[in-house]
Amino acid sequence: MEVIELSQRHIIFKAELEGWDLHLHLIKAQYQNYLIDTGIGEKSLVPIWEYLKGETKPLVIINTHYHWDHIYGNYHFSKNLIVSHQMCRELSFETWQESLVQAKAYTDEVAELKLANLVFDHQLAFPEDELVIFHTPGHTLDGISIYDAREGVLNMGDNLGDTYDEIVPTLDSSKAVYLESLNKCKELKPKICISGHCGIQNPDILDKVIRELE
């Protein structure tokens, strides 16, 4: 797994899987650390645990949406705060058996279902660490984005496609709803955008997606 240090505060863990990449995002903020998504389980998490050795700050887990490759490692954090949209908790429960089947192609680990223990509908903030989490449906109806106001870093989950050339993801929402989510992100004027699969992108990626939707 490749470790990319964007700054002392933002670290990206990139795994190259068969046919696609997966990026997990660690935010080392002032009062708490935040791990965005738990990947495909232990394979994804061992490098992050190594990176966090000696850390004493609490670790908060954030699930961007319910797809298995973003929540499969949740059960390793049974004592941690796990944050998601309310619909993510519901959809994770409803689709868990399907998730176990999908995971078999990438890992021998059989995960236990661990749902978020803090959920929200529209927006949730950690003001002491200058983070805001907000609902951005598009790729999935439960999708969320995470914005770090201190450094202008925006994690969009899977609301960008798997690659730069295929930057519009598959959509569970209407195009109109997805565009509304993109415009919410654009209004923040981020300096960097991060996606679960296509990784680190310049903010002009938002304009590219909008153009391709028109």
VOGU-3710 file (C-alpha; in Angstrom, 3 decimals, decimal comma):
1> mevielsqrh> 0,000/0,000/0,000  1,278/3,432/-0,934  1,233/6,110/1,774  0,806/9,672/0,461  1,330/12,491/2,959  -0,529/15,497/1,582  0,342/17,365/4,772  0,951/16,581/8,419  -2,825/16,580/8,768  -3,911/14,591/5,687
11> iifkaelegw> -2,561/11,147/4,826  -3,870/8,983/1,974  -3,438/5,196/1,902  -3,675/3,886/-1,649  -4,230/0,187/-2,388  -4,060/-1,161/-5,944  -6,597/-3,953/-6,327  -7,515/-5,993/-9,387  -8,869/-3,446/-11,843  -9,364/-0,577/-9,406
21> dlhlhlikaq> -7,727/1,507/-6,691  -8,949/2,202/-3,175  -7,979/5,290/-1,181  -8,495/5,543/2,577  -8,045/8,969/4,129  -6,658/9,693/7,581  -7,056/13,172/9,072  -4,792/13,860/12,041  -6,590/16,832/13,523  -5,851/18,721/16,715
31> yqnylidtgi> -8,227/16,953/19,083  -9,138/13,707/17,311  -7,972/11,588/14,406  -10,501/10,691/11,689  -10,365/7,700/9,357  -12,589/8,027/6,313  -13,785/4,521/5,367  -12,431/1,171/6,562  -11,795/-0,454/3,198  -11,799/-4,184/2,625
41> gekslvpiwe> -10,874/-5,046/6,190  -7,539/-5,975/7,715  -5,656/-5,802/4,392  -6,537/-2,125/4,175  -6,076/-1,322/7,834  -2,730/-2,819/8,893  -0,674/0,031/7,312  -2,934/2,578/9,022  -2,572/0,895/12,409  1,186/0,951/11,922
51> ylkgetkplv> 1,049/4,627/11,023  -0,977/5,442/14,137  1,264/3,580/16,604  1,807/5,699/19,671  -1,149/7,979/18,941  -3,170/8,861/22,024  -5,934/10,933/20,436  -9,321/9,235/19,899  -9,941/7,817/16,425  -13,296/8,565/14,801
61> iinthyhwdh> -14,408/6,403/11,870  -16,450/7,981/9,071  -18,296/5,852/6,485  -18,889/7,756/3,246  -21,555/5,298/2,036  -22,778/1,741/2,459  -20,834/-0,112/-0,259  -18,861/-3,044/1,124  -15,401/-1,764/0,141  -15,952/1,268/2,368
71> iygnyhfskn> -17,382/-0,392/5,490  -15,974/-3,938/5,545  -13,391/-3,119/8,209  -15,827/-1,412/10,581  -15,935/-4,325/12,986  -12,282/-3,763/13,885  -13,435/-0,530/15,555  -16,123/-1,796/17,904  -15,068/0,643/20,645  -14,767/3,677/18,400
81> livshqmcre> -17,234/6,320/17,344  -18,433/5,433/13,818  -20,232/8,166/11,890  -22,460/7,807/8,836  -25,612/9,132/7,262  -28,780/7,577/8,659  -29,479/5,881/5,318  -25,973/4,395/5,304  -26,730/2,560/8,526  -30,013/1,272/7,094
91> lsfetwqesl> -28,576/0,242/3,714  -25,535/-1,408/5,291  -27,851/-3,625/7,304  -30,126/-4,420/4,364  -27,296/-5,339/1,967  -24,840/-7,048/4,320  -25,278/-10,568/2,959  -24,657/-9,245/-0,553  -21,578/-7,430/0,761  -20,139/-10,667/2,137
101> vqakaytdev> -20,514/-12,298/-1,270  -18,851/-9,375/-3,067  -15,963/-9,312/-0,608  -14,977/-12,932/-1,323  -13,346/-11,896/-4,592  -10,851/-9,671/-2,739  -10,327/-11,042/0,759  -10,572/-14,250/2,785  -11,611/-12,216/5,815  -15,216/-12,762/6,869
111> aelklanlvf> -16,235/-9,539/8,539  -18,925/-9,020/11,130  -21,499/-6,329/10,517  -20,698/-3,203/12,503  -23,020/-0,263/11,944  -22,448/3,408/12,662  -23,269/4,487/16,223  -23,653/8,172/15,368  -25,875/9,073/12,419  -27,194/12,316/10,945
121> dhqlafpede> -29,534/13,534/8,201  -28,196/16,784/6,734  -24,978/17,907/8,387  -22,684/17,083/11,286  -19,758/19,183/12,468  -16,668/18,677/14,593  -16,023/22,414/15,037  -13,024/22,040/17,330  -11,217/20,267/14,471  -12,766/22,456/11,719
131> lvifhtpght> -14,456/19,514/10,018  -17,948/19,423/8,564  -19,715/16,337/7,185  -22,708/16,813/4,916  -25,140/14,753/2,852  -24,238/14,596/-0,847  -26,387/11,974/-2,613  -25,382/10,952/-6,111  -23,422/7,741/-6,531  -25,516/6,449/-3,640
141> ldgisiydar> -28,487/7,969/-1,848  -26,669/7,912/1,488  -23,428/9,496/0,265  -21,635/12,104/2,341  -18,679/14,447/1,892  -16,175/15,613/4,498  -14,628/19,079/4,370  -11,615/20,280/6,311  -11,954/24,046/6,470  -8,456/24,485/7,895
151> egvlnmgdnl> -6,655/23,121/4,827  -9,390/23,219/2,181  -9,421/19,440/1,663  -12,679/17,854/0,518  -13,299/14,107/0,585  -16,156/13,259/-1,793  -16,419/9,518/-1,157  -17,406/7,839/-4,419  -19,105/10,899/-5,898  -16,299/10,940/-8,452
161> gdtydeivpt> -15,876/8,055/-10,862  -13,265/5,315/-10,648  -10,812/7,059/-12,995  -10,173/10,533/-14,397  -11,343/9,417/-17,837  -14,550/7,963/-16,370  -15,085/10,684/-13,819  -18,909/10,521/-13,675  -19,826/7,651/-11,335  -22,818/5,377/-11,611
171> ldsskavyle> -25,748/7,160/-9,985  -28,469/5,967/-7,643  -29,888/9,491/-7,523  -31,189/11,590/-10,387  -28,739/13,784/-12,286  -30,424/16,840/-10,790  -29,808/15,643/-7,234  -26,205/14,732/-8,070  -25,627/18,183/-9,608  -26,977/19,781/-6,460
181> slnkckelkp> -24,429/17,773/-4,443  -21,604/18,805/-6,771  -22,574/22,450/-6,484  -22,586/22,192/-2,672  -19,021/20,931/-2,917  -18,022/23,621/-5,394  -19,369/26,402/-3,159  -16,767/25,437/-0,553  -13,977/26,292/-3,019  -11,798/23,360/-1,946
191> kicisghcgi> -8,082/23,309/-2,713  -7,963/19,517/-3,091  -10,629/16,886/-3,773  -10,217/13,279/-2,684  -12,206/10,316/-3,962  -12,416/6,738/-2,779  -11,244/5,375/-6,129  -9,747/8,075/-8,366  -7,797/9,502/-5,463  -6,337/12,994/-5,235
201> qnpdildkvi> -7,690/15,550/-7,699  -7,472/19,278/-8,271  -10,721/21,186/-7,581  -11,310/21,797/-11,293  -12,402/18,154/-11,389  -15,801/19,440/-10,221  -16,178/21,515/-13,379  -15,165/18,528/-15,502  -17,891/16,356/-13,952  -20,511/19,067/-14,371
211> rele> -19,571/19,558/-18,030  -19,792/15,846/-18,735  -23,254/15,713/-17,178  -24,596/18,468/-19,439
//
